Amino acid sequence: MDVLSGRVAVIGGGRMGEAIVAGLVDSGSLAASQIVVADPTKARRTKLAADHGVAVVADGSAAVPGADTVILAVKPQVIDAVVVALASALDGAVVVSIAGGVTCARLESMLPAGTPVVRVMPNTPALVGSGMSIVSGGADATPEQVASVAALFSSVGSVIVLDEDLQDACTAISGCGPAYMALVIDALARAGVREGLSRDTAQMLALATMRGTVDLIEKTGQHPGAVIDAVSSPGGSTIAAVNELEAHGVRAAFSAAVRAAVDRSREMGRQA
């Protein structure tokens, strides 16, 4: 991957902030010398500097001057205070927020007029370079700036650029989705244990099956329904199992879960 230009300030050195930093440095997208991370916790600063070679500071106001891109890797509950504290020091930087539910318009209202804002929703597999990030530009972000942010986040996985009004739906699927997938894996593993398998064996089977099914659908382009049909022999064990899942409302449960996540994401955005 080509080295990207510019200097990046990451405000917040928690798990997701560190995942972004690690992805940028390890992929060669940015040199460590192009990144500064602000985190109030000394232990985190020490770890970030030692593990990734980036500059670290305790206060965001010391990280922002001279930055071309400022990534706000903080929780929705504190983002208002963070933005207000940094607004005067931005000097034309592109502001990138990964705070769930917080709209570009909300951030723009607290920033100097004309500040380009880009909203991104990554997910936790970004921690191992297999993330899915949804990127949306605000009112003053140019297509080139949105593309630059997308390039930054491609260092931690896949990226798609969508209109912001789809962000909450994406959050409910990819942002929250690792929890759903982990729940499926755990349920399958526990069911295997009940049938006499060891936990390690049952979990290995569940993980490998989920990974293989993803690869199958991606590489063949098959609709998931076609995969179900292909495995379900007439009168066989798979169709018996699928009928039980349908009878227990698995599809309806996922639909309700996604709706609950969308509603909560919007609620958090209003409360931020």
N, C-alpha and C positions, 0 to 999 in steps of 0.2 A: 504494500500500500504506500502511496506517495505521502511524503511528509507534508502536513497542512501548515499553512502560514498563520502568523498571529500568536498572541499570548492569551492564555485561558486562565481565568480565576475561578476556582471551585469553592463555593461558600457552603461549608458543611463537609466534614471528612468522615461521615458515618459509613455504613456498609455500601450504600448505593453511590455515595460520593467517591469512595475508594474504588469501587468497581469501575466507575467511569475513568478515573485516573489510571488505574491499572490497564484498562483496555487501550487507552490512548497511547500510553508509553510502550506497553508490550507489543502492540501491533505496529509500532513505528509511525503511527499517525502524527504524533507530536513528540518532540524531544522533551525530556524531563525538565530541561531548562526553560521551556515555554509555559510551564504550569506552576501556579502557586495555589495552595489550598489553605483556607482559613477554617480553623476549628478551635473552640474554646478549651478543649480538653488536652492537657499536655501529653498524656499518654498516646492519644490519637495522633498528635502532631509528630511525636517521636517515631511512631510506627510508620506513618506515611513517608516521612523523610528517609527512614532506613530502608524500607521495602521498595520504594519507587524512585527515590532520588530527587523528589520535587521539593521546591521551596515551601515552607510552611510558616504561617503567622497565626496569632491568636485572634485577631480582629479582622473582620471582613473589610473594614475601611482601609486597612493596610494592603489588602490584596487587589482591590479594584483598580486603583490608578494605573493607567497604562495598559489595561486589559482590553483586548478586542472582543472577547466573549466572556460573559459572567454567567456561570451555571449555578443556579440556586438549588442546591441539593439539601433542602430543609423541609421540615414537616409543614403541612398546611396551617397548623395551629400557630406557628411563629412567623410565617412568611411576611405578614403585613409589617411587623416590627423590623424584620431584616431589610425589606425593600425600602422602607422609610429611612432607615439608618444609612443605606448605601446610595440613595438616589442622587445626592449632590456630587458624588465622586465618579459617576459612571462615564462621563465625557464621551458619549456617542457609542458606547459598547452595546453589542447585542446581548439582551438579557434573556437567559434560557431558564425556564422553571420546570422542575419535575414534581411539583407539589400537586397531588391529586385533587381534582375538583376545582382548582383555582384558575379562573379564566384569564385570558390575555387582557381583556378589557379591565378587569379588576386591577391587574398589575399596572397597566398603562395609566390608570387614574391616579396612581401614586408616584409615577415617574415623570421626569421632564417631558414636555410635549415632543412628540416625534420619536421617542425612544423605541427602537425595534424590539419587540418581544416575541419569543417563540416558546410555545408550550410543548413539552415532551412527556410522554408516559412510558418509561422503561419498565421492565419487570425483573424479578429477582434472578432469573437465569442469566442476566447480565453479569452476575458475579463470577460465572464460569465461561463468559464469552458467548453464551447462547441466548442472549436476550431478544426481546421483541419490543421495539420502541416506536411509538406513534408520535409523529412530528406535525405540528400545526402552527402556522404563522399568524401573528396578530395583525392589527390594522396597518402598522407602519413597517412591518418586516418585508423586505423585498424577496422575490423568488430566489435570488442568489444567496441571500442570508439564510433563508430556510434550507436551501441545498447545502450550505456550509455546515449548518447544525446537524443535518441528516448525516453528512459525512463524518462528523465527530462521533455520533452515536453508532455508526456502523462498525466502530471498533469494538463494540461489546455485543454484536449480534445483528439481527435483521432490522431493517427500518422501512416504514411506509409513511408517506406524507398524505395527510387527509385534512379535510375541513374541520375546524375546531368543534363544530356542533356534533361531530361523531366521537369526540374524545371520551365522553362518559361511557358510551357503549363499548368502546375499545378497552377502556379501563376494566370494565366488568368482565371482559373475556380474557385479554392477555395480562392485564395488570393483576387481577385477582386469580386468574386461571391456574397459576402454579399450585395454589391451595386446592383447587378442585382436582387437578391431576394427581396431587399427592394423596388426596382422600381416596381416589379410585385405586391407586397403587396399594395403599394401606388396607383398604377393604378386601382387595383380591388376595393380598398376602395373608390376612387374618382368616379368610375363608379357606385358604390352602392349609393353614395350620390346623384348622378344625377338621380337615380331611386327612390329617396325618403327616403332612409335610413339615419339615423344620422351617422356622421363621426365615432363615437365610435363604433356603432353597425357594420358598414361596415368593419372597420378595424379589429374588433374582429373576424368577419366571415372569413376575408381573412387570418388572422394569424392562426386561428384554422384549416382552410382547408389546408394551406401549411404544418403545423405541422403534421396533420393527414395523409396527403398523403405521407410524408416522412416515417412516422411510418408504413404505409401500405406496401410501397415498400420494406422497410428494413425487416419487419417481415414475409412477405409472399414470398419474393424473386421474385415477379412479375416484368417483364419488364415494364418500364413506358408506352410503347405502349399498353400493355395488360390492364393497368389501364384505359387508355383513352377509349379503346374499351368497357370495362366493364361498364363505365358510359354512353356511347353513345348509347342510344336506337335508333332503326330505326325511322327516321323522327322526332326525339325528339329535345328538346332545346339544349342539350349538343353538338350534332353533328352540329347543326346550328351555335353555338358559335365557335366550333373548326374550321369549314370551314371559318368563318370570320377571325380568327387568322391566318390560313394558307394563306388566300387571302391577308392579310396585311403583309405577309413575316416574321412572328415571328421567325421561325427557321433560316431563312437567316440572320435576324438581330442579333440573338445570335451568330451565326457562325462568322459573321463579327466583332462583339464585341470581341469575344475571339481572333480572329486573330489580331485585333488592339492592344489588351492588350499584346499579345505575342511579337509583333513587338516593342511596347514601352518598355517592360521589357528589351529586348535585347539592345535597344538603350540606356536606362538608365545605363545598365551595362557597355557599351562602354564609356559613358560620366563620370562615377563615378570617 
